[in-house]
Amino acid sequence: MISIFFSTLLLVLVQTAEANSQPVVKLDVYQAHGFVYQYQENGRNLSSNVYLALPYARPPLGELRLERPVPLPSNPTRIVNNTDLPPGCVQQEDMAELDPPNGRITYPTSEDCLMLNIFTPSTPPPKGKPYPVLLWIHGGGFVYGMNRFYGWPQSARHFNSRGIVVVHIQYRLNFYGFFAFGTKKETMLISACLTKQLLLPLSTNTSASLVVTQNNLSPYSRNYVKQTIQSSGGLYSPWSNTVKTLESSNNLSKSLGCDLATRELTKKCLKNVTVKQVHGVLKGWGRMRNSMDLIYWGPIRDDDFYDGKSLAQLNKETKVRKTLYGCTKGDGLIFTFDSGSVIAKVFAYVIGRTVDRQANFTKADFLDHVNNYLASEDAAGPNVAEIRKLLLAYYLRGSSNESSLPEKFWYTRFTDAQTEGEFSGGQIWEMVEKMSLNWQQHVYFLDYIHPSHRPLVGIDITYEPHAYEYQYLMDAQPYFPFNKSETNPTELEFTKKLVDAFASFIKTGNPSTKAVPWPAVGQEKVKIPYLRVGQEVLAENTYFIEIAKLWQKVFSLGYAKGIFYQQ
């Protein structure tokens, strides 16, 4: 079993450390050779054992393409000794086409990508008290993403220094990970890599927040997950799981000449097409769909992974009842703002605007967006008229005197609508659903952007894009270049407080610390408490009041229900 290998590897790594020499962990399937990373954190000289590009399954090539991960063969003399991160899994487009013409490959990809990166404190834990493990799953909308986007040193510095082992995992994307026929016993290829024997806090951003939530609920994994951190995403985000995955699968099969008489023949044909052929077809589709469920591929709610049960049933059954949600004021900028970044601009492909075009976004543009995108018949369903009325009443507030409006008023409202429609609205609906089940829930709200980045975004100085916190938590630069030496005292302070809170949550299930009390959500459906992270780090409960009122009404009318795949 993949999960048994994974847990055995972690158990050995958690309890083994050799400072000042090359760390080696001997397993039945290989010997993992690492290296020592030395650094300073909070005034202390520390070191971590680093193991990069450790395979956790056989390469999913040839006959193993579109199949569940297959365990590695026994080979105790094999040595895995890597000093660089693994190639990412194959993305929706050929990343080589985005590289500069000098021949340098910035983001290599391969189907041979099912690998882990593991970072442990070099000092062994107290006897009988193994370190807790944080499993981090990258985002990217199920079609992009890899460990190389985020780097690794910050993970080691932040969490190994606090007595926590960190694991970064990669998983198959787009066609390779989410191709589906729509059968009741569909196999979701991401599912088989997670986690048994160890209780793991799971941490993610974007699409991977849904993966974390699903592993909370699935009988495959829910008994082995302790608590979760979900950054900007969840079960009810309209892009999170769409019936159109079946449409994408069918269209790709036809385009590749693999739409054959039986599923078995189709699958056999798809195992023999080249990556170049797949990229050739997908390039013709464009990067994203022109709809709220804009991503071509993603998980579907199938009977295999969910044991034939509804989300409501699974929420009642699961023992994982501690969740920490994250969001930013400008999450929707990932769709509305074309930053020029190779990593982020793919999601702004359809509706994104560069800074010089933001002021040209008019009221007519906004009305068109609400009626034909945010509340299209596809997204809003049978109650489309009532949902449009609610949305327009809310987002048109304060706009009666057109001549007195700020220059980018309508672009800002456009971004607000995308932030709340694609992210925070669904998160609030998920929180409310779990309140009745007495889940322990906490929320952080990032309300800060680096001074040099403010003019680059083009609107309000505190509108930070989706996943912006990973600039501080990890080594990511999702939108703009950022040198760690530019980090100012405010950023250092809130990063330390946030990481301390994460560490407390990972170890105890409660993110409150002596320095920063962090109230739980409780049963309050409107005045939702959260930790504001910015110039100050403090608890508040006012920001989401009107957002919560609106989007609870919208989701209660069946918003996005027709998008989601239901057996």
N, C-alpha and C positions, 0 to 999 in steps of 0.2 A: 504493500500500500504506500502511495506517495506520502500520505499524512503521517504514517509511522516513521518513514525515513526522516521527514522534516522534523518531527518532534524529537527523534533520537539525536539528530544533529544539534538541535537547540539545547537539549539537556546536557550534552557533552560540552558545548561551547559555554553555556551558562556557568558550569561548575569548574571549567579548566582555564588557567591563565599562566603564562610564562613571560614575565616581564624581562626586557633586555635580551631576548633571544627570539629566533623566529618561532612563533607559535605554530604548533602542528596538532591537528585533531585527526585521529585515526578512526575511520568508519569502515563498514563492510564494503561500501561501494567505491570509496576512494579515500585518500589522505588529503585533508584540507590544509594547505600551507598558507599562512597569513603573514602579516608584517606588523610591526609596532609603530603606531602613530603617536608622537609626543606633542604636547600642547600645554598651554596655560589656560585655566578657566577659573574665574572668581579668585584670582591671586594664587592659585595652586598649580604646581607642576604635576601634570598627570599624563597618563598614556593609555592607549586603547589597542586592543588586538583587532586587526582589520582583515577580513576574508572577503575577497571580491570574486564575483562571477562563479559562484558555486552552483553546479547543476542540481536541480531537484527532481528532474524527470528525464527520460530519454528525449533527444531532440525530436520534435514533432514533424518529421520530414517523411516524404514519400507516403507509404501506407499508414503512417501515424498522423498525417495531416487530417484535421477534422475529427480526430478521435480523442478520448479522454487521455490525460497524461499517463504514461506507462512508467512503472518504476525502473530505476537504474539497475543494471545487472551487478551482481557481486564482483568486485574487483579491488580487493584491499591493497594491491600494489600500485594502483593508479594514483598519480600525484596531480592534484589541481593546485596550481601555484600562479595566481594572477595578481598583477599590480595595477590593473586598470578595470574600470567598470565594463560590464558586458555590452555587446551591441543591443540596441533596443529591438523589440519585436517589430515585424514588418508593419509600417504605418499605412494609412489609407492612400497616401501618395508617395512617390519615390523621393525620399529626403535628399538624395544626391542632386536632384534638380534644383534644390534650394541652396546648395553650397556655392561659395565663390568660385570663379573660373580658374583658380590657381591649383585645382586638383585636390585640395585638402578636403577630407571627409569629416565633417563636424559631428554628424549624428549617424554613425553606421548602424545598419539594421540587418536582421537575419531571422529566418524561421527558427534557427537554433538559439533560442533566447530565454528559455525557461530556467532562470537562474536567480539566486539569492545573493545579496550582499549583507554581511553580518558584522556588527561592530560590538565588541564587548569590553568592559573594563579590564585592564591588564591585571588588576588585583583580584584574587579569588574572593568569592562571597563568603560570609560566615558559614561555618559547617551546618548543613541541614537547612540553610536558608538561601536557595538559589535566587539569582537576580530575576526580577520580573522582565518580561519580554514585550517590547513594543513592535508590532508588525505594521509597517507602513506600506500602503498600496497607492501607487501613483494614479493621478487623474489623467484626463485627456479625452473625455467623451467617448470612451470605448473604441476610438478609431485612431487616436494619437497618444503619445506619452511613452516615457522610458525613464529609467533611473538617471541617465545622463542629463536630463533636463534639470535635475535637482541636486546633483552632486552628493557627496557623503560627509566631508569633514565636520560640518555643523551638526549633523546628527550625532556623531561621536562626541563632540565637545559638549553639546547640550545635555545629552541623556546618559552617556557612559559616566560622565562626571557626577551624575546624580544616582548612580547605582542601577542603571537600567540598560539592558541589552536592546539593541535596535536591529531589526531585519527589514531590508528593502526587498520587495519581490516584484518580478515582472510576469506578465501574463499575455496570452495571445490577444490580438486586437482585430477589429473589423471583421472581414470575411473569415479570417483564420481562427478567430475565437468565438464568433457569434453567428455563423451561418446556421440557418434553421429551416426545417421543413414545416414546422408548426404541428408536429405530432404531440400527443398528450404526454409522451414520455421523452420529450426532447432532452438532449444532453447539453447542459451549459458548460462549455469547456473550461471556463475559469473556476468552476466549483470544486474540482477535485484536488486543487492544490492546497486547500486550507483545512483545518488545523486540528490535530488531535493530541491528546495526552497533556498538553500544556494549556493553561488558561492565559489567553493573550488579550491585552488591550489592542484594539485595531485602530489605526489612524489613517485618514485619507484626505484627499481633496477632490472636489468636483464629482465626476462620474463614479470614482471609486467609493464615494460616500454611499452610493446605492449598493455597491458590492458589499461593503461593511454591513449595511442594514440587512441585506439578504442573508449574509452569513450569521447575523443575529437570529434570524427566523428559521432558516433551513434546518431540518432534522439532521442533515449531514454534519453540521458544524456548530449549532447553537450551544451545545453542552460544553464546548471547549473555548468559548470566547467569554472573557470576563467583563469587559466594558468597551465602549467604542467612542471614538472622536470623529465626528462627521463635519468636515469643513465645506460649507456651501453646497449642499446637495442632499438628496434623500429620496424616499419612496415616491413622493408625489410631485417631483419635478417633471414637467411635461416631456422633457427630453430623455427621461431616465429609463423607460422601457416601453417601446412602441411596437405596435402591430406591424408597422412598416418595415421592421427587420425581415419579415417574411417576404414582403414585396422586393426588398433589396436582394434577398437570397435568390428569389425566382428570376429577377431581371438579370442578375449576374450569370446565373446558370444558362439562361438563353443566349446572352451575349457571347459566352465562351463555347457555345455549341454543346453544352452539357445537359440540356433540358431533355432528358431521355425517358424511356418508358417506365422505369422504376426508380425509386429513391436510391437503391443500391447502385444502379448503373450511373446515376447522376453523381453520386458521391465518388465512385471510382474514377469517373472522368475528371472531376474537380481535383482529385489528388495528383493528376498528371499535368495540369496546366502549370505554366511558369509564373513566378512572381511578376515578371515583366508583362505577361499577358493580363494578369489581374489588374495591375496598375494602369495598363492601357485602357481597360474598360472603365475603371473608376475615375480616371482623369476626365473622361467625357461627361461624367455626372456633375462635376463641380464639387467643391469641398463640402458643402452643406446643402440641406434641403431648405426651401423657402417656407418654413412653417415652425411652430413652436417646438415640435418634435423634429428638430433640424438635423439630427445625427442619423446617418444611414444604418448603423449597426448598433446593437446593444442587447442586453439580456432580455429574455421574455419570461413571463411567469408560468412555468410549466409544472406539470404534475410530478415530474421526477424530483426537481429541486425542492419543491414546496409540499411534496407528499400529498398532492391533490387537495390541499386545504386553502382557504381564503386567507388574506392578510389579517383579517380580524381574528380568525381562529389562531393563526400562528402568533400574533401579538399576545394573545392570552396564554399560550402555552410556553413561550420562551422564558428562560430564567435570566436572560441578559436584560437587565432593567436599569442600566446606568449608561447614559449617553450624554456626551458633550458636543453641542453644535457650534459651528462657527459661521460667521458671515461678515461681509464688508458692506459699507454704504453704497458702493458702486459695483456690486457683483455683476450687474447687467452690462457693464462696459465691455466685458469680454465679447459680447455680441454687437454692441452699438459703436464701439470705438476701434478703428483700424490704426493700431499703434505702429505698424510696420515691422513688428517683431515676428521672426520666423515661427516662433512657438505659438504666440497668442493670436496672430492675425487670421489663422485658419478659421476660427470661430466667428470672426467678423466678416466672413466672405460674402454673405448675402445682404445684411442690413447695416454693416459697420460703416462709419464715416471717419475720414481723417479730420484732424483739427480744423483745417481750413474750410471744411464743408459743414461743420457743426451748426454755424449760425444760419445756414440756408435751410435748415430743417424747419418747416412751417407747421402751422396749425392743420392745414390740409394734409400734410404728410403724417401728422400724428393721428388724425381721425382715420386715415387710410390704414395706418398700422394697427389701431385698435380693432377696426371692423374686419380686416382681412388677414390679420396675423395673430395678435394677442387673443382676440375673441372671434376668430374665424369659426365657421360652422364646424369644421373639423375639430378644433380645440375646445369649443364651448359646448357642443352637443345640442340636444333638443331645447335647452333653455337659453339659446344663444341671444335672443332679444333681451331677456331680463339681465343676463350677464353683461351685455354691452351697455345697457342702461346704468348698471351699477358702476362699471369701470369709467364710463364717460363722466358721470356725476362726480366721481372722486378725482380723476386726473385733470378735469377741466376747471377745478376749483381755483379761484383767484385769477382767472384769465379773462374776465369780462371786458376789461379796458386794454385792448390789444396794444395800443400805442405806448402804454407805460410799462410793458413787460421788458425784463432784461433781455439782452441780445440772444442768449442761447436758452431761453425759457423752454421752448418746445423740445429741443434736443435733450434738455435735462429731464423733462417729464417722460420723454421716450425712454431714457435710460432708467428712470425710476420704475416705469411699467415693466421693463424687461427684468430688472433686479427682482421685483416682487413676483412677477408672473413665472419666471424660470427658477427662482431660488427661494427667497424668504417666505413667500406665500405658501409654498408646499411644505417648507420646514415647519411653519406654524401649524398647518393642518396636521402634520405628523405628530407634533408635540401635543396638540389637543387630544388626538386619538389616544395617545399613551397616558394622558393624565388620569383617565378613568381606570387605568390598570396600575396606577401608582408607580410609574417609572420615575426614577431619580434623574432629572434632566437639568442641564446647565447650558448657558449660551454665552459666547463671547462675540463682541461686535467691534470689529476693527474700524476705527475712525481717525485714520492718520495716513498721510502720504509724505514722503520725503520732500523737503523744500525744492530740490532741483527738478523733481518730477511733476510738481504742480502745474506749471505752464504746459507741460507735454501732454497732459490729459485734456486740457482745454476748458474744463468747467470747474465748478465749486472746488475750493482748495482741499476739502476733505473727502472728495469722491475718489476713493482708491479702488482700482479694478479687482476683479475676482482673483482669489489666491494670492493677493499681494503680500499676505503675511509670510509666505514662504521665502520671500526675500530676506527675512530675518530668522526664520526658524531653520531654514536649510540654505543651500548655496544656489538657489534659483534666481534667475533674472528674467521673469516671464514677459515683461513689457519693455523695460528700459535698462541700459547698462547701470550697474550699481557696484561700486567698489566698497568692500567692507570697511576700508579705512575712512570712508565718508560717513560712517555711522555716527550719529550725534548722541549726546548724553540722554536725551529723551528716548531715543530708539533703544539704546543700551538698557535703559531702566525698564521700559515696558516689555522688552524681549525677555529679560531676566525674570520679571514677575510672571509673564505668561508661561515660560518654560517651567518655572517652579510650580505653577498651578497644574500644568500638564503632568509633571512628575508626581505630584500629590495624587492626582486623579488616577494615574496608572497604578500607583501602589495601594491606594485606599479606596478608590471609587469616589472620592470627594476632592474637588479642585481647590477648596478653600485653604489658604495658608495664613499664618500669623500676620504677614504683611498685607495680604489681600483677601478679605472675607468675600466669598463668592456665593450669593444666594441661589438656591435651587429654584426651578420654575414653579413647583408646587401645583396648585389647582387654578391659578389665575389665568383665564383665557384671553384677557385683553391687556392688562398691565403685566406683561411678561418681563420678569427680571432678567438682566443680562449684565455682563461685565464689559464696560466700555474700555477699549484699549486705545490710547492715544496720548495726548499731552499729559493726561492723567489716567490712571488705571483705577476705576471705581465702579461700584455697583449702581445701576439705575433701573428704571422700569417705565420710562415714558416714550421711548422712540417708536416702539412697535404698536402703540395703542390703535391708531387709525388704520394702519396696515393690517393688523389682526382682525379688526372689525370687518373690513372690506373682504379680505381673502377667505375668511371663514364662511362668509355668505356665498362667495363665488364658488368655492369648492363644495359647499353643501348643495349647490345647484347642479352638481355633476361635472364641474370643470375638469377637463383632460381625461375624463373617464373613457371616452371613446378612443383616445389615443392609446391607452394602456392595453397591452395584450392580456386577454383573459381566456382561459380554457373554458 
